[in-house]
Amino acid sequence: TIISTMMVDAASRPPDQTNRAALEAGYKHFGSKLRLNITLPEGSPFKRSVVRMVLTAAFMLSGRSASHRVVDSLDQAISLARSVASPATPDAEQIARDVSTLRAGLSEVAAVSHA
């Protein structure tokens, strides 16, 4: 069983055709093993609302709405993930540390790519 968490960066653009195809391939590959997909959009309230609306509609049309949630905060994402956790799922503190490490790494990549 897999719990997926996606963070949509405030500066990100909508996925292009290549990325949409990759996301679709991932959903097909994991199929019923994907227990829950949590998305955390970041940015202004307007951008978060647009991301929530688009994702909710896309998952509803694809028949995947039962396993998809859009959340408003990292704490909400962690709480939701922990609510369906298995013994192998990291605790909330470890998830928060992992997200912090991921964000730091992505910031470094962004700084290098924009230099």
Beta strands, then each sheet from edge to edge (+ up, - down):
strand 1: 2-8
strand 2: 34-41
strand 3: 68-70
sheet 1: 1+ 2+ 3+
end
